């Protein structure tokens, strides 16, 4: 019984500190092999839903077993970090997914995770662990569901009753045994199909599955070649990423603006019009997207996307 109390004490300590650092929610699951997810991932890859994202085929076993990422792993701590903006872009604009308004979340959230890991090591002792923010072969939404944070919506994104879905997920994998949360059991999407109906490229399939090779985010970010002509006229002005499935989700009426100054956009970004984007120079691109995730698509990639949308 004393040991159990110690696990609870450590878990409470970690959750309290996570909240203080700025994470919205924190849950903990036992590090095990993801048995149910294995056949689903295999089929998803067989169906070619990853398109040209060939890296998704790598490290299959690692994606399913956190113990291959951290020796002796016992716990997966899942955390969410809100990015819902207070203000959105000008209506007369080519659109950017809200997650990319400010500085690159990989760096911002990773530094918070490292702060939490340092705290754990200082307070608890010799703990080996690694921090992940969409940066390694880990099925983050599965772990978040197992840690009780929320459920996977029909658009395959994690939804939380109190927050909606505009948040990043992050993980700490530790070789420390902790008190584990109950997996989230209830799917609160019910019979709603708003996200499926609203997706212009029909990328959202049955059984909470996404055909990544049809997603606007895939075409505007991941695809390095020319965008196929068969999707002309279907982007609804999205030039980097897409929020359509989240914007129509009824649960996102509960989204609250974030408190992270590093996620605030450069002031000119929100006011730029379509003609501003069409005439954007590389210097302006560098200024507006300094330290931004949009740099992934590069200036030439953004130009390609704008041209594709404009000529449809």
C-alpha positions in Angstrom: 0.0 0.0 0.0 2.9 2.4 0.8 4.3 1.9 -2.7 0.9 2.7 -4.3 0.8 5.9 -2.3 4.3 6.8 -3.5 3.2 6.3 -7.1 0.1 8.5 -6.5 2.3 11.1 -4.9 4.7 11.2 -7.8 1.8 11.3 -10.3 0.1 14.2 -8.5 3.5 16.0 -8.3 4.0 15.7 -12.0 0.4 16.8 -12.9 0.6 19.8 -10.7 3.9 20.9 -12.2 2.7 20.3 -15.7 -0.3 22.6 -15.0 2.1 25.3 -13.6 4.3 25.2 -16.7 1.3 25.8 -18.9 0.0 22.4 -20.1 -3.8 22.2 -20.2 -4.2 18.5 -19.3 -1.9 15.7 -18.2 -2.6 12.0 -18.0 -0.4 8.9 -17.5 -0.6 5.4 -19.1 1.4 2.2 -18.6 4.1 1.8 -21.3 3.1 -1.4 -23.1 2.8 -2.7 -26.7 -0.2 -1.2 -28.5 -1.8 -4.4 -29.5 -5.0 -3.0 -30.9 -3.3 -0.3 -33.0 -0.8 -2.7 -34.7 -3.2 -4.2 -37.3 -4.8 -0.7 -37.9 -1.5 0.9 -38.6 -0.4 -2.0 -40.9 -3.6 -1.7 -42.9 -3.4 2.1 -43.1 0.1 1.9 -44.6 -1.0 -1.0 -46.9 -3.8 1.2 -48.2 -1.3 3.9 -49.0 -3.0 6.5 -46.9 0.4 8.0 -46.1 0.9 9.1 -49.7 4.5 10.2 -50.2 5.2 10.4 -46.5 7.5 7.4 -46.8 8.9 8.0 -43.3 5.7 6.7 -41.9 6.8 3.2 -43.0 9.9 3.4 -40.9 10.3 2.2 -37.3 7.0 0.2 -37.4 7.8 -1.6 -34.1 8.9 1.6 -32.3 5.6 3.3 -33.1 3.8 0.5 -31.3 6.1 0.0 -28.3 7.5 2.9 -26.2 9.9 0.5 -24.5 11.9 0.5 -27.8 12.3 4.3 -27.5 13.3 4.4 -23.9 15.1 1.5 -22.2 13.1 0.1 -19.3 10.1 2.5 -20.0 7.3 2.1 -17.6 5.1 5.2 -18.1 3.9 7.4 -20.9 2.9 10.8 -19.7 0.6 12.5 -22.3 0.0 16.3 -22.2 -2.0 18.8 -24.2 -1.0 22.4 -24.9 -3.6 24.9 -26.1 -3.0 26.9 -29.3 -6.4 28.4 -30.1 -5.8 32.0 -31.1 -7.7 35.1 -29.8 -7.9 36.6 -33.3 -8.0 35.0 -36.7 -6.9 36.0 -40.2 -8.5 38.6 -42.4 -11.5 37.1 -44.2 -10.0 38.2 -47.6 -7.0 36.1 -47.2 -5.4 32.8 -48.2 -5.5 30.8 -45.0 -3.0 29.2 -42.6 -3.8 26.6 -40.1 -4.1 28.2 -36.6 -1.4 26.0 -35.2 1.1 27.8 -37.4 0.2 31.4 -36.5 3.1 31.8 -34.0 6.5 30.2 -33.4 7.1 26.6 -34.3 5.3 24.5 -31.7 8.0 21.8 -31.8 10.5 24.2 -30.1 8.0 25.9 -27.8 6.4 22.8 -26.4 9.6 20.8 -26.4 11.2 23.4 -24.0 8.2 23.1 -21.7 8.5 19.3 -21.7 12.2 19.4 -20.9 11.4 21.7 -18.0 9.0 19.1 -16.7 11.5 16.3 -17.2 14.2 18.3 -15.3 11.7 18.9 -12.5 10.9 15.1 -12.3 14.6 14.3 -12.1 15.3 17.0 -9.4 12.3 16.0 -7.3 12.2 12.2 -7.7 15.8 11.3 -8.4 17.4 9.3 -11.1 14.8 9.0 -13.8 15.6 8.2 -17.4 13.3 9.6 -20.0 12.7 11.3 -23.4 10.5 14.2 -24.5 8.5 14.0 -27.7 6.5 16.6 -29.6 5.4 15.2 -32.9 9.1 14.4 -33.5 9.5 10.6 -33.2 7.7 7.4 -34.2 5.0 7.5 -31.5 1.2 7.2 -31.8 0.4 10.2 -29.7 -3.4 10.2 -30.0 -3.5 6.5 -28.9 -1.4 7.3 -25.9 -3.5 10.4 -25.0 -6.7 8.3 -25.2 -5.1 5.6 -23.0 -4.0 8.3 -20.5 -7.7 9.5 -20.2 -7.2 12.9 -22.0 -10.0 12.6 -24.5 -11.3 10.6 -27.4 -10.4 10.4 -31.1 -13.0 12.1 -33.2 -14.1 11.0 -36.6 -11.5 13.4 -38.1 -8.9 11.3 -36.1 -7.9 14.2 -33.9 -8.2 14.0 -30.1 -11.1 15.9 -28.6 -11.6 17.1 -25.0 -15.0 18.1 -23.7 -13.7 21.3 -22.0 -11.2 22.4 -24.8 -12.3 21.0 -28.1 -9.4 20.0 -30.3 -7.1 23.0 -30.9 -4.2 21.8 -28.8 -0.8 20.1 -29.4 -0.1 16.7 -27.9 3.3 15.9 -26.3 4.7 12.9 -24.4 7.3 12.1 -21.8 8.3 8.4 -21.8 9.9 7.5 -18.4 11.5 4.4 -16.8 9.5 5.4 -13.7 6.5 3.5 -12.4 3.5 5.8 -11.7 -0.2 5.8 -10.9 -2.0 5.2 -14.2 -5.2 6.9 -15.4 -8.2 5.1 -16.8 -8.4 5.1 -20.6 -11.0 7.4 -22.1 -13.9 5.1 -23.0 -16.7 7.2 -24.4 -16.9 8.5 -27.9 -18.9 11.8 -27.6 -19.1 12.4 -31.4 -22.2 10.2 -31.6 -24.0 10.4 -35.0 -22.4 13.8 -35.9 -20.7 13.7 -39.3 -20.0 17.5 -39.7 -16.3 17.0 -40.2 -16.8 14.2 -42.8 -19.4 16.3 -44.7 -17.3 19.4 -44.7 -14.0 17.9 -45.9 -13.7 19.2 -49.5 -11.3 16.5 -50.6 -13.2 13.6 -48.9 -10.1 12.7 -46.8 -12.1 11.6 -43.8 -13.2 8.0 -44.1 -15.2 5.7 -41.9 -13.9 4.3 -38.6 -12.0 7.4 -37.5 -9.6 7.0 -40.4 -7.9 9.7 -42.5 -6.6 9.1 -46.0 -3.6 11.3 -45.5 -2.9 11.4 -49.2 -6.1 13.3 -49.8 -5.8 15.8 -46.9 -5.3 19.5 -47.8 -2.5 19.7 -45.1 -0.7 16.9 -46.9 -0.9 18.7 -50.3 0.2 22.1 -48.9 2.9 20.9 -46.5 4.1 17.3 -47.1 3.8 16.9 -50.8 7.0 18.2 -52.5 6.0 17.6 -56.1 3.3 19.4 -58.1 -0.2 19.3 -56.6 -2.4 17.0 -58.7 -4.9 18.7 -61.0 -7.8 16.6 -59.8 -8.0 18.5 -56.5 -8.2 21.9 -58.2 -10.9 24.1 -56.8 -11.2 22.1 -53.5 -8.8 23.9 -51.2 -11.2 26.7 -50.1 -8.2 29.1 -49.9 -6.1 27.0 -47.5 -2.4 27.6 -48.4 -0.7 26.0 -45.4 -2.5 23.2 -43.5 -6.3 23.2 -43.0 -8.7 23.6 -40.1 -12.0 22.8 -41.8 -12.7 19.6 -39.9 -11.9 21.4 -36.6 -13.8 24.6 -37.5 -17.0 22.8 -38.0 -16.7 20.5 -35.0 -19.4 21.4 -32.3 -16.9 20.6 -29.5 -14.7 23.6 -30.6 -17.3 26.1 -29.4 -15.6 25.4 -26.0 -12.1 26.4 -27.3 -10.6 29.2 -25.2 -7.7 31.5 -26.4 -4.3 30.3 -25.4 -2.0 32.1 -22.9 1.3 31.5 -24.8 2.9 34.7 -26.1 5.2 32.7 -28.4 2.1 31.5 -30.3 1.0 35.1 -31.1 1.4 35.8 -34.8 3.5 38.6 -36.3 1.0 41.5 -36.4 0.9 41.8 -40.2 0.0 38.2 -40.7 -3.6 38.6 -39.6 -4.1 41.7 -41.8 -2.6 40.4 -45.1 -5.1 40.1 -48.0 -5.0 37.8 -51.0 -3.2 40.4 -53.1 -0.6 40.8 -50.3 0.0 37.1 -50.3 0.2 36.9 -54.1 2.9 39.7 -54.1 4.8 38.4 -51.1 8.6 38.6 -51.3 11.1 36.3 -49.8 12.1 39.1 -47.3 8.5 39.5 -46.1 8.1 35.7 -45.9 11.2 35.5 -43.6 9.9 38.4 -41.4 6.3 37.1 -41.1 7.3 33.5 -40.5 10.4 34.0 -38.4 10.7 30.8 -36.2 7.4 29.6 -37.7 6.4 26.1 -38.7 5.4 27.6 -42.1 9.1 27.6 -43.0 8.7 23.9 -43.6 7.0 24.5 -46.9 9.6 27.2 -47.8 8.9 30.4 -49.8 8.7 28.4 -53.1 6.3 25.9 -51.6 4.0 28.7 -50.3 4.1 30.4 -53.7 3.2 27.0 -55.4 0.2 26.7 -53.1 -1.0 30.2 -53.7 -0.6 29.8 -57.4 -2.5 26.5 -57.3 -5.4 28.0 -55.4 -5.5 31.2 -57.5 -5.6 29.4 -60.8 -8.6 27.2 -59.9 
